[in-house]
Amino acid sequence: MGLLQKVVKNEAMKNDPPQIYGWKVFFLSASACFGGMLFGWDIGAIGGILVMPSFMSAYGITKLSSTAKANLQSNIVSTLQGGCFFGSLIAYWVADRWGRKPALLVASAITIVGIVIQCASDGHLPALYVGRLFAGLGVGAASMLTPLYVSENAPRAIRGGLTGLYQLFIATGTMLSFWVNYGTLGNLKGNAQWQVPLALQALPAIMLFVGLALCNESPRWLARNDNWEKATAVLSRLRNLPPTHEYITMELDEMRDQLENERLLVGGASFMDLQKEMWLIKGNRNRALTSIGLMICQQMTGTNAINYYAPLIFLGLGIPEAQKGLFATGIYGVVKMVTCAAFLLLAADSLGRRRSLLWTSIAQGCAMFIIGFYVRFDTPVKGAPIPPFGYVALTCIFLFAAFFQFGWGPCCWIIVSEIPTARLRAMNVALAASTQWLFNFVVAQAVPHMLVTVGKGGYGTYFIFGSFCFSMFFFVWFLIPETKGMSLEKMDDLFGVTELVKEKIHNDEEAHHKPTEIHETTATAPRSNGNVDKSGAEVIHDDEVHADGPAKI
């Protein structure tokens, strides 16, 4: 028994052949998940860069009032989110038309161009905005494409862990950028302090491009485009099994059945046909609304408030210097990365998605409330030593990071990429990703102002996010099903679409075999002129009877 079989406990792991867990699927997943590192690196980099004296001097931030400074900082951070929002929506159309792999390659190239513009801005604010907007198009596209691409290639038993690698790479990118900021602030002088962290964001984009160039197209995208021969060859190579193996045959049959069921419900494949399929069929509508709800909840935990503004938050909690704040932020990044890796290895496909979301909702809320109580009743004073309860509050920042990575971080991306139907998967993930970026934008805009205006020291900020965390428990309890160990095609069963297809087939068969009422025993079945009686059966009148043969009744 291998390591995976010992760690992952679900029915699919027990039943599926061990050959399918070869190095190819792990290489593919890791290569694609550099798309997550693009996002994570920017989260960590920009938060630290905003407090660097050289950056503040270059862009004239030091001369501004506290309110104007908060406005400018939120605008710089939020420009990327604006690009990400539109990038995630555009990527859906590209991915469905030309494939997942080409779309990811284009996203990495666009991100590199945006990073180059940012590095060359050299104190010119409009150029910085343009660079961040352009990079955002690539980062947003990658945020939608990466979990989609990985989920369509991953074996069902470990799909949660492989798709969750996206969140691990986000956390890793954040952690690396935190430490890059810390190192450049202490060892470089002038504009190089902030230009080097910005430039190094291109590393994950380059790794994404090189890695994806060596990988295959999604077999499910190939099947959706009726390229079954290539889909079979890709799946066989990816699973390390011959094309005639029963597991390959089973996976292809499930794809074929799901696609056929979708075509039965809504025949066409135009944009409006797909919209009808998503919003007029209850099971599909529930999946779309579930994806939107999960992404709103993920952002309202407050995680990106801490990610983007961690140095400012640590300063607000009593850590006095930018250098020490960046060090604490670096430790925060390490905690996120380690706990995310532990979740993917130990819990994603064993404990499952639903339970992980439930317990972390309560844990995150408790951590946020403790921080809020500290700031409310023992407000940190600049230059004063941190009191004992202050260290408890600082510890809760790190605990919050751990709780988030054990539930709401990876689980949301896992669920939204695995529950949609084949024809709607790209559209559904794009909808979820754009929602995530929209609320990411809202949080990035609001938090600097909240830390200044919502109570003394901004204590209300933590109570607001903590209250959202507690409410998410009920959202998950009533609306989120467990999906661990299920194939992508079996999600139709979970959301009731398969029963709808069976009902439609049954109704069609009844209509086809509807009895014909004939008034002459010597008649043959005529061509219908559209007349029906009250019971719905066709009525054939005497003038429609032909005498060219005996009737068969």
Salt bridges, closest charged atoms under 4 A:
GLU11 OE2 - LYS14 NZ 3.44
ASP16 OD1 - ARG156 NH2 2.72
ASP42 OD1 - ARG132 NH1 2.98
ASP96 OD1 - ARG100 NH1 2.91
ASP96 OD2 - ARG224 NH2 3.56
GLU152 OE2 - ARG100 NH2 2.93
GLU152 OE2 - ARG425 NH1 3.29
ASP226 OD1 - ARG263 NH2 3.75
GLU251 OE2 - ARG220 NH2 3.28
GLU251 OE2 - ARG239 NH2 2.87
ASP253 OD1 - ARG256 NH1 3.06
GLU262 OE1 - ARG423 NE 3.66
GLU277 OE1 - ARG423 NH2 2.54
ASP349 OD1 - ARG353 NH1 3.01
GLU418 OE1 - ARG159 NH2 2.86
GLU418 OE1 - ARG353 NH2 2.91
GLU489 OE2 - ARG220 NE 2.92
ASP492 OD1 - ARG287 NH2 3.03
GLU499 OE2 - LYS502 NZ 3.85
GLU510 OE2 - HIS506 NE2 3.21
